[in-house]
Amino acid sequence: MPNQWSDYKKYRLTHIVCLNALSIAGNHIISDNYNFSSNQLNNTEISKSLTNIQNIDWSSEGSLKYLKGVSGSNLLAADIITSFKN
């Protein structure tokens, strides 16, 4: 998603609330796909899950426009985690 990363005004992907949500969701997906006995990630499952993240509308004028604070990060993280499962 290079356009979303490079255009700070048009997309909210690089805003702190969204970055925090991505880190929360990333922690969740890594935990779910980490084999502690072999100390390895299941990269195949992680890759499959990450393709669904592109379905989120990251635009500044979309549903993320009014997302603020920790509660907003947690709400977005829950949406991202749900998109992983779809």
N, C-alpha and C positions, 0 to 999 in steps of 0.2 A: 504494500500500500504506500508506495513512494509519494504519491500526490498528497495524501493525508498527512504524512510526516513533514513534508516540506512547506505546506501552506498553513501557517499558524492562525491566520485570520479566518480562513474559510472552514477549517476543520479543527475540532477540539481534541484530537488524538494526543497532542503534545502538552495539553493543559494538565496541571498537577492532579486534578480530580480524576481525570481519565488515566493518567499514568499510575496513580495509586490503585485504581480499579484493575488495571492490567496486571499489576504486581500481585494483587490479591488473587486474581483468577489464575495467574501463572503459578503461584504457590499451590493452588488447588490441583491444577492439571499435572504438575510435576509430582506431587504427593501421590496422586492416583495412578501414575504410570511409572513409579520407581520401584524397582525390585531390590529390597534391602539386603537380601542374601547374596546377590551377585553384584550389588552396587552399580546397576545399570538402568538407564532409562529405556522405556519402550518408545523409541523414536517414531515408529510407524503409527502408533496410536496418537501420539502428540501431533504429528503432522496432519493426520485426519481431522483431529479436533480443531486445529488452527485454521483450516480452510473455511470453517463456518464463521470465524470472527469477521470476515469480510462482509458478512450480511448485516452488520451493525451500521447504522447511519451515524457517522462520525462528524457530520456537518455542524457548524456553529449555529445554524438556523433550525436544526431539527430538534429532536426530543432531548438532546443534551444541552440545549441552550440555557436552561435554568438549573442545571445540576451543580450543586455547591457542597463543599465540605465533606467531612468523613461519611455522613449519612448518604450523600450522593455517590461517593466512591463505592460504598457497600452495595447500594442499589444497582449501580452499573456493573459491579463485579458479579452480582447474582445473575444479571442478564447475560453477561459474557459466559459464565459457567453453564447456564442453560443452553446457550448457543453451541457450546462444546458437545453437549449431549445429543443435539439434533442432527 
